[in-house]
């Protein structure tokens, strides 16, 4: 669809989904520190600002004070103690969010080297839908996709056929 092709399947699918619903240039608040996908969004013409790495469970000031038209929360909600409070605090009317789905054949992710890089939550799609609804968001579109790995074995085979990621496009519910 686009002239560039990103080696990470997630990046290409996420970019295609974003461009389907929000054409650049638009201002985006990307929750989380600067990352490779934030750079991709900038290279595609979006004006991206990232939060500065603070604990969003405790300090949501950068979110609350943002005037961005769009907020993105790509694979961050699973790291938060209270994603409900963060999602509720977003002032923009448009949200794109993705999560890794809970897999029956794999334990919750926990980095052995970085204590901040752990999943507090692992969601099924219906749980994330419910969380978004409770926080005031209406899901307008959603996709799920797999994340194959180049390894041999039973779990790598399951990763080829079992959706691993869930990506949503939401609008703020009007009162």
N, CA and C atoms as a LAMMPS dump frame, in Angstrom:
ITEM: TIMESTEP
0
ITEM: NUMBER OF ATOMS
525
ITEM: BOX BOUNDS ff ff ff
-5.0000000000000000e+02 5.0000000000000000e+02
-5.0000000000000000e+02 5.0000000000000000e+02
-5.0000000000000000e+02 5.0000000000000000e+02
ITEM: ATOMS id mol type element x y z
1 1 1 N 0.823 -1.194 0
2 1 2 C 0 0 0
3 1 3 C 0.869 1.26 0
4 2 1 N 1.94 1.258 0.794
5 2 2 C 2.819 2.418 0.865
6 2 3 C 4.175 2.052 0.291
7 3 1 N 4.932 3.037 -0.133
8 3 2 C 6.207 2.789 -0.785
9 3 3 C 7.244 2.232 0.182
10 4 1 N 7.198 2.619 1.427
11 4 2 C 8.156 2.103 2.398
12 4 3 C 7.623 0.796 2.954
13 5 1 N 8.547 -0.088 3.281
14 5 2 C 8.153 -1.341 3.933
15 5 3 C 9.024 -1.502 5.169
16 6 1 N 8.4 -1.616 6.32
17 6 2 C 9.141 -1.727 7.56
18 6 3 C 9.347 -3.198 7.894
19 7 1 N 10.543 -3.551 8.341
20 7 2 C 10.842 -4.966 8.585
21 7 3 C 9.987 -5.572 9.697
22 8 1 N 9.579 -4.766 10.652
23 8 2 C 8.745 -5.265 11.733
24 8 3 C 7.287 -5.233 11.275
25 9 1 N 6.676 -6.385 11.175
26 9 2 C 5.282 -6.503 10.709
27 9 3 C 4.353 -5.59 11.5
28 10 1 N 4.574 -5.498 12.811
29 10 2 C 3.731 -4.645 13.656
30 10 3 C 3.77 -3.203 13.187
31 11 1 N 4.967 -2.72 12.863
32 11 2 C 5.103 -1.332 12.45
33 11 3 C 4.337 -1.063 11.169
34 12 1 N 4.458 -1.946 10.194
35 12 2 C 3.775 -1.738 8.917
36 12 3 C 2.26 -1.781 9.095
37 13 1 N 1.751 -2.764 9.827
38 13 2 C 0.304 -2.87 10.038
39 13 3 C -0.231 -1.686 10.844
40 14 1 N 0.527 -1.264 11.842
41 14 2 C 0.102 -0.127 12.663
42 14 3 C 0.092 1.151 11.837
43 15 1 N 1.111 1.357 11.035
44 15 2 C 1.166 2.542 10.172
45 15 3 C 0.009 2.532 9.17
46 16 1 N -0.246 1.399 8.535
47 16 2 C -1.357 1.3 7.58
48 16 3 C -2.684 1.63 8.259
49 17 1 N -2.885 1.114 9.464
50 17 2 C -4.115 1.344 10.227
51 17 3 C -4.25 2.819 10.612
52 18 1 N -3.159 3.415 11.077
53 18 2 C -3.146 4.833 11.448
54 18 3 C -3.488 5.696 10.237
55 19 1 N -2.829 5.436 9.115
56 19 2 C -3.063 6.247 7.911
57 19 3 C -4.468 6.058 7.352
58 20 1 N -5.059 4.907 7.594
59 20 2 C -6.437 4.655 7.149
60 20 3 C -7.41 5.614 7.825
61 21 1 N -7.13 5.983 9.078
62 21 2 C -8.062 6.785 9.867
63 21 3 C -7.592 8.203 10.171
64 22 1 N -6.312 8.501 9.965
65 22 2 C -5.774 9.828 10.312
66 22 3 C -4.633 10.17 9.362
67 23 1 N -4.948 10.974 8.372
68 23 2 C -3.912 11.334 7.413
69 23 3 C -3.04 12.459 7.966
70 24 1 N -1.735 12.395 7.691
71 24 2 C -0.85 13.461 8.146
72 24 3 C -1.083 14.73 7.332
73 25 1 N -0.696 15.873 7.816
74 25 2 C -0.051 16.089 9.112
75 25 3 C -1.09 16.297 10.218
76 26 1 N -0.87 15.702 11.324
77 26 2 C -1.68 15.926 12.52
78 26 3 C -0.761 15.83 13.728
79 27 1 N -1.164 16.481 14.813
80 27 2 C -0.386 16.443 16.053
81 27 3 C -0.758 15.198 16.846
82 28 1 N 0.276 14.452 17.248
83 28 2 C 0.078 13.218 18.003
84 28 3 C 0.845 13.291 19.314
85 29 1 N 0.165 12.952 20.405
86 29 2 C 0.845 12.69 21.669
87 29 3 C 0.999 11.176 21.751
88 30 1 N 2.235 10.712 21.718
89 30 2 C 2.537 9.283 21.784
90 30 3 C 2.947 8.962 23.219
91 31 1 N 2.128 8.184 23.901
92 31 2 C 2.422 7.843 25.292
93 31 3 C 3.632 6.916 25.342
94 32 1 N 4.6 7.3 26.146
95 32 2 C 5.852 6.568 26.247
96 32 3 C 6.99 7.392 25.689
97 33 1 N 8.189 6.948 25.97
98 33 2 C 9.381 7.659 25.508
99 33 3 C 9.541 7.514 24.001
100 34 1 N 10.373 8.368 23.416
101 34 2 C 10.641 8.295 21.979
102 34 3 C 11.068 6.869 21.638
103 35 1 N 10.539 6.374 20.531
104 35 2 C 10.74 4.983 20.166
105 35 3 C 10.8 4.866 18.649
106 36 1 N 11.18 3.711 18.119
107 36 2 C 11.286 3.575 16.656
108 36 3 C 9.982 3.881 15.915
109 37 1 N 8.829 3.523 16.486
110 37 2 C 7.599 3.793 15.763
111 37 3 C 7.247 5.281 15.78
112 38 1 N 7.602 5.999 16.84
113 38 2 C 7.394 7.452 16.865
114 38 3 C 8.189 8.1 15.736
115 39 1 N 9.388 7.607 15.496
116 39 2 C 10.204 8.131 14.396
117 39 3 C 9.563 7.819 13.046
118 40 1 N 8.984 6.638 12.908
119 40 2 C 8.291 6.28 11.665
120 40 3 C 7.124 7.233 11.436
121 41 1 N 6.338 7.501 12.488
122 41 2 C 5.205 8.423 12.339
123 41 3 C 5.692 9.805 11.905
124 42 1 N 6.793 10.278 12.502
125 42 2 C 7.347 11.575 12.112
126 42 3 C 7.795 11.562 10.658
127 43 1 N 8.463 10.504 10.239
128 43 2 C 8.921 10.4 8.848
129 43 3 C 7.751 10.347 7.87
130 44 1 N 6.591 9.93 8.327
131 44 2 C 5.398 9.862 7.478
132 44 3 C 4.616 11.18 7.482
133 45 1 N 5.074 12.181 8.246
134 45 2 C 4.459 13.501 8.208
135 45 3 C 3.639 13.885 9.424
136 46 1 N 3.529 13.016 10.414
137 46 2 C 2.818 13.369 11.646
138 46 3 C 3.762 14.18 12.533
139 47 1 N 3.198 15.058 13.332
140 47 2 C 3.973 15.838 14.302
141 47 3 C 3.809 15.137 15.65
142 48 1 N 4.863 14.455 16.085
143 48 2 C 4.783 13.561 17.244
144 48 3 C 5.536 14.142 18.432
145 49 1 N 4.865 14.123 19.572
146 49 2 C 5.489 14.456 20.85
147 49 3 C 5.319 13.234 21.746
148 50 1 N 6.399 12.832 22.385
149 50 2 C 6.328 11.708 23.318
150 50 3 C 6.317 12.211 24.751
151 51 1 N 5.741 11.408 25.632
152 51 2 C 5.865 11.722 27.053
153 51 3 C 7.322 11.453 27.433
154 52 1 N 7.753 11.98 28.564
155 52 2 C 9.182 12.001 28.874
156 52 3 C 9.683 10.838 29.724
157 53 1 N 8.88 9.811 29.907
158 53 2 C 9.353 8.645 30.648
159 53 3 C 8.903 8.587 32.09
160 54 1 N 8.077 9.539 32.499
161 54 2 C 7.59 9.519 33.879
162 54 3 C 6.626 8.342 34.075
163 55 1 N 6.393 8.005 35.313
164 55 2 C 5.433 6.953 35.651
165 55 3 C 4.036 7.524 35.428
166 56 1 N 3.364 7.105 34.363
167 56 2 C 2.054 7.666 34.015
168 56 3 C 0.965 7.281 35.014
169 57 1 N 1.204 6.27 35.82
170 57 2 C 0.252 5.952 36.891
171 57 3 C 0.247 7.038 37.96
172 58 1 N 1.405 7.666 38.167
173 58 2 C 1.537 8.675 39.217
174 58 3 C 1.488 10.105 38.692
175 59 1 N 1.944 10.314 37.456
176 59 2 C 2.063 11.668 36.927
177 59 3 C 1.52 11.709 35.498
178 60 1 N 0.332 12.283 35.358
179 60 2 C -0.317 12.369 34.053
180 60 3 C -0.335 13.799 33.505
181 61 1 N 0.463 14.684 34.059
182 61 2 C 0.446 16.096 33.667
183 61 3 C 0.706 16.29 32.175
184 62 1 N 1.677 15.572 31.616
185 62 2 C 1.97 15.729 30.184
186 62 3 C 0.784 15.297 29.323
187 63 1 N 0.027 14.345 29.794
188 63 2 C -1.16 13.902 29.06
189 63 3 C -2.245 14.969 29.162
190 64 1 N -2.532 15.379 30.369
191 64 2 C -3.621 16.325 30.63
192 64 3 C -3.386 17.659 29.926
193 65 1 N -2.142 18.107 29.863
194 65 2 C -1.848 19.415 29.279
195 65 3 C -1.65 19.368 27.751
196 66 1 N -1.743 18.207 27.153
197 66 2 C -1.521 18.086 25.714
198 66 3 C -2.668 18.7 24.914
199 67 1 N -2.307 19.326 23.801
200 67 2 C -3.319 19.847 22.882
201 67 3 C -3.318 19.052 21.569
202 68 1 N -2.667 17.903 21.567
203 68 2 C -2.595 17.073 20.365
204 68 3 C -3.986 16.626 19.94
205 69 1 N -4.181 16.513 18.636
206 69 2 C -5.464 16.067 18.086
207 69 3 C -5.682 14.574 18.315
208 70 1 N -4.567 13.836 18.357
209 70 2 C -4.596 12.38 18.462
210 70 3 C -3.667 11.958 19.593
211 71 1 N -4.066 10.92 20.323
212 71 2 C -3.18 10.29 21.289
213 71 3 C -2.964 8.856 20.838
214 72 1 N -1.716 8.399 20.915
215 72 2 C -1.418 7.001 20.632
216 72 3 C -0.882 6.344 21.898
217 73 1 N -1.337 5.125 22.11
218 73 2 C -0.898 4.33 23.263
219 73 3 C -0.561 2.935 22.733
220 74 1 N 0.562 2.866 22.034
221 74 2 C 0.96 1.608 21.42
222 74 3 C 1.76 0.778 22.416
223 75 1 N 1.171 -0.296 22.83
224 75 2 C 1.791 -1.26 23.739
225 75 3 C 2.348 -0.606 25.003
226 76 1 N 1.46 0.136 25.658
227 76 2 C 1.836 0.749 26.928
228 76 3 C 0.842 0.41 28.037
229 77 1 N -0.415 0.2 27.688
230 77 2 C -1.448 -0.039 28.71
231 77 3 C -1.157 -1.26 29.575
232 78 1 N -0.519 -2.27 28.993
233 78 2 C -0.221 -3.483 29.754
234 78 3 C 0.836 -3.247 30.824
235 79 1 N 1.591 -2.151 30.718
236 79 2 C 2.634 -1.832 31.695
237 79 3 C 2.111 -0.977 32.852
238 80 1 N 0.891 -0.486 32.744
239 80 2 C 0.343 0.436 33.736
240 80 3 C -0.44 -0.291 34.817
241 81 1 N -0.314 0.194 36.03
242 81 2 C -1.116 -0.327 37.125
243 81 3 C -2.583 0.027 36.904
244 82 1 N -2.828 1.275 36.474
245 82 2 C -4.195 1.739 36.265
246 82 3 C -4.368 2.353 34.875
247 83 1 N -4.452 1.521 33.838
248 83 2 C -4.652 2.075 32.499
249 83 3 C -5.974 2.832 32.373
250 84 1 N -6.951 2.486 33.188
251 84 2 C -8.237 3.195 33.167
252 84 3 C -8.032 4.678 33.434
253 85 1 N -7.288 5.022 34.467
254 85 2 C -7.058 6.426 34.824
255 85 3 C -6.302 7.169 33.732
256 86 1 N -5.338 6.514 33.105
257 86 2 C -4.578 7.141 32.031
258 86 3 C -5.481 7.37 30.82
259 87 1 N -6.241 6.354 30.422
260 87 2 C -7.134 6.486 29.26
261 87 3 C -8.205 7.549 29.489
262 88 1 N -8.691 7.639 30.707
263 88 2 C -9.708 8.634 31.056
264 88 3 C -9.136 10.057 31.008
265 89 1 N -7.853 10.217 31.304
266 89 2 C -7.221 11.541 31.38
267 89 3 C -6.882 12.132 30.016
268 90 1 N -6.929 11.351 28.963
269 90 2 C -6.54 11.822 27.629
270 90 3 C -7.526 12.888 27.152
271 91 1 N -7.041 14.092 26.808
272 91 2 C -7.954 15.156 26.383
273 91 3 C -8.327 15.117 24.897
274 92 1 N -7.53 14.455 24.066
275 92 2 C -7.844 14.447 22.631
276 92 3 C -9.097 13.624 22.368
277 93 1 N -9.694 13.848 21.207
278 93 2 C -10.916 13.132 20.844
279 93 3 C -10.649 11.85 20.078
280 94 1 N -9.394 11.605 19.722
281 94 2 C -9.036 10.424 18.938
282 94 3 C -7.922 9.661 19.644
283 95 1 N -8.078 8.35 19.689
284 95 2 C -7.097 7.473 20.332
285 95 3 C -6.83 6.277 19.437
286 96 1 N -5.558 5.977 19.271
287 96 2 C -5.116 4.72 18.677
288 96 3 C -4.349 3.988 19.771
289 97 1 N -4.68 2.737 19.999
290 97 2 C -4.015 1.977 21.052
291 97 3 C -3.819 0.539 20.598
292 98 1 N -2.723 -0.047 21.032
293 98 2 C -2.498 -1.461 20.761
294 98 3 C -1.994 -2.134 22.026
295 99 1 N -2.291 -3.414 22.104
296 99 2 C -1.842 -4.225 23.23
297 99 3 C -1.413 -5.593 22.709
298 100 1 N -0.479 -6.229 23.412
299 100 2 C -0.254 -7.638 23.124
300 100 3 C -1.378 -8.424 23.809
301 101 1 N -1.937 -9.366 23.096
302 101 2 C -3.028 -10.156 23.658
303 101 3 C -2.496 -11.236 24.59
304 102 1 N -3.306 -11.573 25.569
305 102 2 C -2.98 -12.665 26.476
306 102 3 C -2.979 -13.962 25.67
307 103 1 N -1.906 -14.73 25.802
308 103 2 C -1.8 -15.996 25.092
309 103 3 C -1.885 -17.147 26.082
310 104 1 N -2.69 -18.118 25.781
311 104 2 C -2.874 -19.243 26.687
312 104 3 C -1.616 -20.092 26.808
313 105 1 N -0.712 -19.988 25.845
314 105 2 C 0.475 -20.844 25.84
315 105 3 C 1.749 -20.106 26.272
316 106 1 N 1.61 -18.875 26.782
317 106 2 C 2.783 -18.118 27.204
318 106 3 C 2.454 -17.339 28.479
319 107 1 N 3.423 -17.259 29.364
320 107 2 C 3.262 -16.492 30.594
321 107 3 C 3.352 -15.006 30.296
322 108 1 N 2.904 -14.195 31.254
323 108 2 C 3.012 -12.741 31.13
324 108 3 C 4.48 -12.349 30.975
325 109 1 N 4.709 -11.33 30.151
326 109 2 C 6.071 -10.88 29.871
327 109 3 C 6.685 -10.221 31.096
328 110 1 N 7.939 -10.578 31.368
329 110 2 C 8.671 -9.984 32.485
330 110 3 C 10.154 -9.952 32.145
331 111 1 N 10.656 -8.751 31.869
332 111 2 C 12.075 -8.601 31.568
333 111 3 C 12.899 -8.958 32.804
334 112 1 N 13.956 -9.671 32.574
335 112 2 C 14.852 -10.033 33.677
336 112 3 C 15.888 -8.949 33.94
337 113 1 N 16.028 -7.994 33.007
338 113 2 C 17.066 -6.973 33.144
339 113 3 C 16.526 -5.58 33.454
340 114 1 N 15.278 -5.307 33.096
341 114 2 C 14.704 -3.975 33.3
342 114 3 C 13.409 -4.102 34.102
343 115 1 N 13.421 -3.698 35.373
344 115 2 C 12.218 -3.852 36.206
345 115 3 C 11.023 -3.029 35.735
346 116 1 N 11.251 -2.044 34.866
347 116 2 C 10.125 -1.26 34.332
348 116 3 C 9.478 -1.941 33.13
349 117 1 N 10.195 -2.885 32.512
350 117 2 C 9.711 -3.536 31.296
351 117 3 C 9.036 -4.868 31.643
352 118 1 N 7.861 -4.725 32.244
353 118 2 C 7.076 -5.894 32.641
354 118 3 C 5.612 -5.61 32.407
355 119 1 N 4.858 -6.653 32.198
356 119 2 C 3.42 -6.497 31.974
357 119 3 C 2.655 -6.689 33.277
358 120 1 N 1.985 -5.639 33.693
359 120 2 C 1.116 -5.739 34.851
360 120 3 C -0.204 -6.388 34.455
361 121 1 N -0.649 -6.104 33.218
362 121 2 C -1.883 -6.666 32.669
363 121 3 C -1.57 -7.378 31.367
364 122 1 N -2.263 -8.44 31.091
365 122 2 C -2.313 -9.016 29.755
366 122 3 C -3.787 -9.213 29.469
367 123 1 N -4.246 -8.577 28.406
368 123 2 C -5.67 -8.501 28.11
369 123 3 C -6.105 -9.501 27.053
370 124 1 N -7.352 -9.914 27.139
371 124 2 C -8.047 -10.487 26.004
372 124 3 C -8.734 -9.304 25.327
373 125 1 N -9.094 -9.46 24.059
374 125 2 C -9.662 -8.321 23.326
375 125 3 C -10.903 -7.758 24.003
376 126 1 N -11.782 -8.609 24.509
377 126 2 C -13.016 -8.128 25.136
378 126 3 C -12.722 -7.33 26.411
379 127 1 N -11.66 -7.689 27.127
380 127 2 C -11.299 -6.949 28.335
381 127 3 C -10.814 -5.546 27.985
382 128 1 N -10.004 -5.448 26.935
383 128 2 C -9.517 -4.136 26.516
384 128 3 C -10.666 -3.281 25.996
385 129 1 N -11.578 -3.888 25.233
386 129 2 C -12.778 -3.172 24.768
387 129 3 C -13.552 -2.601 25.951
388 130 1 N -13.733 -3.402 26.971
389 130 2 C -14.495 -2.997 28.154
390 130 3 C -13.786 -1.856 28.875
391 131 1 N -12.461 -1.974 29.015
392 131 2 C -11.674 -0.912 29.642
393 131 3 C -11.841 0.403 28.884
394 132 1 N -11.721 0.359 27.564
395 132 2 C -11.872 1.566 26.754
396 132 3 C -13.276 2.152 26.906
397 133 1 N -14.279 1.303 26.871
398 133 2 C -15.664 1.766 27.034
399 133 3 C -15.859 2.446 28.388
400 134 1 N -15.35 1.824 29.449
401 134 2 C -15.488 2.4 30.796
402 134 3 C -14.759 3.736 30.913
403 135 1 N -13.671 3.903 30.143
404 135 2 C -12.885 5.144 30.195
405 135 3 C -13.437 6.223 29.264
406 136 1 N -14.549 5.934 28.562
407 136 2 C -15.196 6.956 27.745
408 136 3 C -14.878 6.926 26.267
409 137 1 N -14.398 5.8 25.754
410 137 2 C -14.021 5.689 24.349
411 137 3 C -14.955 4.751 23.599
412 138 1 N -15.255 5.1 22.362
413 138 2 C -16.016 4.234 21.458
414 138 3 C -15.06 3.699 20.398
415 139 1 N -14.977 2.396 20.276
416 139 2 C -14.113 1.772 19.279
417 139 3 C -14.789 1.872 17.918
418 140 1 N -14.085 2.449 16.957
419 140 2 C -14.606 2.62 15.604
420 140 3 C -14.073 1.566 14.643
421 141 1 N -12.874 1.049 14.923
422 141 2 C -12.281 0.019 14.085
423 141 3 C -11.251 -0.72 14.928
424 142 1 N -11.026 -1.979 14.592
425 142 2 C -10.063 -2.789 15.333
426 142 3 C -9.54 -3.903 14.441
427 143 1 N -8.293 -4.284 14.668
428 143 2 C -7.71 -5.431 13.98
429 143 3 C -6.876 -6.241 14.96
430 144 1 N -6.711 -7.512 14.65
431 144 2 C -5.805 -8.391 15.377
432 144 3 C -4.829 -8.964 14.369
433 145 1 N -3.606 -9.223 14.82
434 145 2 C -2.637 -9.821 13.907
435 145 3 C -1.635 -10.676 14.669
436 146 1 N -1.004 -11.565 13.919
437 146 2 C -0.04 -12.5 14.494
438 146 3 C 1.338 -11.862 14.568
439 147 1 N 2.237 -12.543 15.274
440 147 2 C 3.618 -12.105 15.367
441 147 3 C 4.527 -13.325 15.236
442 148 1 N 4.726 -13.785 13.998
443 148 2 C 5.577 -14.967 13.826
444 148 3 C 7.007 -14.7 14.259
445 149 1 N 7.653 -15.725 14.758
446 149 2 C 9.067 -15.645 15.111
447 149 3 C 9.811 -16.676 14.275
448 150 1 N 11.049 -16.387 13.98
449 150 2 C 11.85 -17.294 13.148
450 150 3 C 12.559 -18.335 14.002
451 151 1 N 11.761 -19.155 14.657
452 151 2 C 12.282 -20.241 15.476
453 151 3 C 11.486 -21.493 15.151
454 152 1 N 12.015 -22.61 15.547
455 152 2 C 11.342 -23.885 15.323
456 152 3 C 10.798 -24.378 16.663
457 153 1 N 9.602 -24.928 16.639
458 153 2 C 9.023 -25.488 17.854
459 153 3 C 7.527 -25.292 17.893
460 154 1 N 6.919 -25.822 18.928
461 154 2 C 5.472 -25.767 19.074
462 154 3 C 4.983 -24.337 19.307
463 155 1 N 5.609 -23.609 20.262
464 155 2 C 5.186 -22.235 20.532
465 155 3 C 5.404 -21.312 19.338
466 156 1 N 6.545 -21.389 18.641
467 156 2 C 6.686 -20.576 17.421
468 156 3 C 5.615 -20.895 16.37
469 157 1 N 5.227 -22.148 16.267
470 157 2 C 4.145 -22.505 15.343
471 157 3 C 2.839 -21.838 15.774
472 158 1 N 2.539 -21.876 17.068
473 158 2 C 1.324 -21.232 17.572
474 158 3 C 1.35 -19.723 17.327
475 159 1 N 2.525 -19.101 17.429
476 159 2 C 2.638 -17.655 17.186
477 159 3 C 2.366 -17.291 15.725
478 160 1 N 2.537 -18.241 14.823
479 160 2 C 2.242 -17.991 13.407
480 160 3 C 0.739 -17.946 13.139
481 161 1 N -0.044 -18.62 13.98
482 161 2 C -1.483 -18.728 13.709
483 161 3 C -2.373 -18.059 14.753
484 162 1 N -1.811 -17.716 15.897
485 162 2 C -2.592 -17.113 16.98
486 162 3 C -2.373 -15.606 17.006
487 163 1 N -3.444 -14.815 16.905
488 163 2 C -3.264 -13.357 16.991
489 163 3 C -2.557 -12.965 18.284
490 164 1 N -1.554 -12.114 18.162
491 164 2 C -0.768 -11.661 19.317
492 164 3 C -1.055 -10.204 19.659
493 165 1 N -1.427 -9.396 18.654
494 165 2 C -1.633 -7.974 18.884
495 165 3 C -3.051 -7.556 18.538
496 166 1 N -3.527 -6.575 19.274
497 166 2 C -4.865 -6.013 19.086
498 166 3 C -4.69 -4.509 18.978
499 167 1 N -5.192 -3.924 17.894
500 167 2 C -5.025 -2.501 17.599
501 167 3 C -6.395 -1.882 17.387
502 168 1 N -6.657 -0.759 18.055
503 168 2 C -7.966 -0.11 17.967
504 168 3 C -7.835 1.372 17.593
505 169 1 N -8.874 1.847 16.943
506 169 2 C -9.055 3.266 16.637
507 169 3 C -10.329 3.668 17.375
508 170 1 N -10.225 4.695 18.228
509 170 2 C -11.349 5.102 19.075
510 170 3 C -11.631 6.59 18.959
511 171 1 N -12.855 6.944 19.244
512 171 2 C -13.265 8.345 19.373
513 171 3 C -13.823 8.527 20.787
514 172 1 N -13.562 9.708 21.323
515 172 2 C -14.081 10.046 22.659
516 172 3 C -15.603 10.065 22.589
517 173 1 N -16.241 9.403 23.522
518 173 2 C -17.699 9.385 23.594
519 173 3 C -18.198 10.755 24.017
520 174 1 N -19.168 11.274 23.294
521 174 2 C -19.746 12.558 23.67
522 174 3 C -20.813 12.337 24.725
523 175 1 N -20.886 13.274 25.627
524 175 2 C -21.829 13.123 26.757
525 175 3 C -23.214 13.531 26.393
